[in-house]
């Protein structure tokens, strides 16, 4: 990727205000909130969600906001690990001294490269990957085994990520997890404020936008790729969600580029 396009994939903001605009509705965000010498609160904004209004306060903080493409360009195992760190818990408290030092060093390196006149997209992406891998490791250390419902949310999201192109029925996911569809929806509504069907549709929409931007397949091919029975049903779904037809969305993106 040429350097003139790197800032459409990642942004770093400090200070970060609540009114600041994200890269897109489908981007992922990490807000690092510095508290004391040996304490960092890390807040995660998954795809299609927003930061809680209670996140931002008087403390100094750094926002790293990036598009999903940055993790999709690597292997699927890494992408799943990143998605899991965003969906296990909305925040992570880091209190161990060496972990705090390491996270601050990586954030500082990202900020330094981001501000560099000769910024390298590959360098930004690599530093972000190292930072995310550390967050994955630290979060796994504190993943509470007793929170069964949170584990079920994680199971659903992980399963959906690899099967949503083939399976869009809530019953399938409930059976795989070992609970009823009603119970699965109750848990998802409590934890993510959305039903299984709504979350699957959000994932379909994210994938649809990504493929339309890439422009490698036709809209009809995309409809069947995403599991829709016809182009018309996909077009209705997309327009109801985005406000424009897939073809108009694709034309607008092409015009911007």
N, C-alpha and C positions, 0 to 999 in steps of 0.2 A: 504494500500500500504506500502510495506517495505521501510525503509529509503534509501536503496541504489538506489531506482528508483525515488526519489523525484526530483532530479536535471534534469530529463528528462521532467518535467512538468513545472518548473518555474526557472527563473534565474534573479538575480538582479545585475546590473553592475553600478559601479561608480568609476572613471569617465567612461562615455560611448563614444566610438569613432565611427565615421560613418562606419568604416570598420568592426565593431564587428558583429559576426555572430549570427543571431536569432536562437531560438530553432528549428524552422522549418518555411517553407513558410506560413503555416496555423496558426502560433501562433499569439497571440494578444500582443500588446505592449503599455505601457504607459510611456512617458518620462516626468518627473517632472523637470521643469527648474526654479531654484530659482533666482529671480530677485532682489527684495529689501526685507526689513524686513517684509513687509506685502504684498508680491505679489508672486504668483506662476503661471507660465504658464504650463498647462497640455496638452501634445500632445498625440493624440490617433492614433495607427496603427491598423485598423481593420483587419479581416481575409483576406488573399490573397492580401494585399496591403503592401506598404513600407512607411517609414517615408519620408516626404519631405526633400530634401537636405537643405532647408532653416531653418530647425528646430534647428540644433545644432550650437552653437556659443561659445563664450568665457565663458558664465555663467556656474556655477557649476550645474550639473544635475544628476538625478538618473533614470535609465531605469529599469522598471519591465516588464519582458517578460514571458508570460505563455501560455500554450496550452489550446485549447478550452475545453478539457476534464474537466478542473478544474471547469468550470461553468456548464457543462452538467451533472455533478454528483449530482447537486442539482435540485430543481423543475424548470419547464419550465417557470414560471412567472419570476423567478430570472434571468434565462438565457436570456429571451427576454429583460429584463431591462438592463442587461449588454451590449447586442448587440446594444441596442438603444443608450446608452451613447457613444459607439464607432462610431456610424454612424450618429448621429445628426449633429455634428460639428467636424472638425478635431482637434480643440483645445478649451480649456476652461481657462479663466483667472479668478483666484481667488484672490480677493483683500480685502475681509472682514477679519478683524484681527483674530477673533475666528476660522473662517474656515481655514485660513492659519496655525494657531497653530495646529489644529486638524489633518490636512493632514500631516504636518511635523512629528507629534507624531506617526501617523500610519506608515508612511514610515520608520521612525527610528526603530520602533518595528519590522517591516518586515526585515529590514537590520540586526538587532541584531539576530533574530531567524535564518536567512539565514546563518549567519556566525558562529552560535553555533555548536560546535562539536557534540552535541547531538540533532541536528535539528529534529523537529517534523513536518512531512508532514501535519498532521491535524492542527497544530498551524499555519503553513504558509498559508494553505488554508483558515482558519478562519480569520486570519488577513487580507488577501487579500479580502475576502468577505466584511468585515467591511469597508475597504478602498473603494471598488467599490460602496457600498451602499451610502457612503457619497458623492462620485463623482456624482452618479445618482441624489441625492437630490440637490446638488449644481447646476448641469447642468439644471435640470428642472426649477430652479428659473430664469434662464436666457434664456430659449428657446424662441426665438423671434417669436411671433405670426404672424408678418407681412411677414416673409420669407415663402411664400406659397410653392415655389418649394422645399425648404428644408423639409417642412412638408410632401410633396408628396414622397420624397425620403424615409423618415422615414416610411410612410405608406406602401410603397412597400416592404421595408426590413422586417418590422414587419409581414406583411401578408405572404411574401415568407417564412419566418422562420417556420411558422406553416402549410403551404400548399404545399411546393415545392415537397414533395413526391407524391402528387396527381395532382398538376397543374404546368405545365412547359410552358404553352402558354402565350405569352405576352398579348394577348387580354384579358385573364381572369383578370390579375392584373390591366390593364388599365380600364376595366369596373368596377371593384370593387372600384377603386379610383375616377372614374368619369371623365376620360379624354381619349383621343384617344391613341392608341398604338404608333403612331408617336410622339405625344407630350411627352408621358412617356419616350420613348427612348431619345428624345432630352434633357429632364431634367436629366436623369441618365448619359448621356454622358457628360453633363456640370458639374455635381456634382461629379461623380464617375469615369468618363472616361471609361464607359462600358455600353453596352446595357442591357436591361432586360434579354435577353436570355443568355448573357455572365455571368451575375451575378448569375443567376439560375444555370448555368453549374458549376460555381465556387463552389456554395453551394453543388451541387451534388458530386463534386470531393472531397470536404472536408469530406462529410459524407461517401463516398466510402472508403477513406483512413482510416478513423476512424474505420469503420466496419471491414476492412481487417486486421487492427492491432489487434482488439479485437478477430477476428477469430471465432465468435460465429455462423456464417452462411456461407454457401457455396457461391462461386462466382456467381453461377447461381441464387441462392436465392437473393443475393444482387442486381443483375441486375433487377429483377422484383420488389424488394423492392424500388428501386430508380426510378421506372417508365419506364424502358426500355422494348421494345417489345421482345427482345431476348438477349441471352448471347453474341452473336457476335456483336450486335450493342453497347452494353455496353463496351465490350473489345476494340472495335475500338475507342470509345470515351475516354476511360481511357488511352490507349496507345498513342493516339494523344496528350493528355494533359500532361502525366507524362513521356512518353518515353519508358515505359516498360508495359507489360501486367499485369492485376490484379493478376494473379497467380504468376508471377515473383516478383511483388512487395510484395506479401504476403510471399513468400519464403525468400526474402531478409530480411524482418522484423523479421521473425522467426529465421533466422540465427543470426541476430544481438543480439537478446534477449537470 
